Amino acid sequence: MQERRKRPRLRVLKSAKFILGKSSVFDCVVRNLTNVGAGIDIPNAIDLPEVLGMTFDDGRSIRPCRLVWRTFSKTGVEFL
């Protein structure tokens, strides 16, 4: 598989949440991370919108992000 990332990512195992709108929250697991993006495991990535928020601290801070790629259970995001 060809590496398409602009920067190498740090391998992590960190819980996070995707925030959609004001009330929808989806638990996910961050598998790799940089300051510009992340690789995410999530039970169902198919129905996620292209732009959403992500939090690592239960909503105290939310990072806007954009889906760059997705499969059924994984997605790659770019932080905006």
C-alpha angles and dihedrals in degrees: 000000000000117000109237101172118118091217132024112258129224113241110238140161104214132151118232140158134233112223119209116185117320101313113022117096128175123192115227141167122237110219101176132012147186132165089266103044152344145220112234137195113208130163094240120012096164097088097043116118119243094248123041143136129264129201131191095182106051095272101312088118127016124200115205112227143174127222109243098179138352144188126184095281105015137055140177119221134195116211113234 
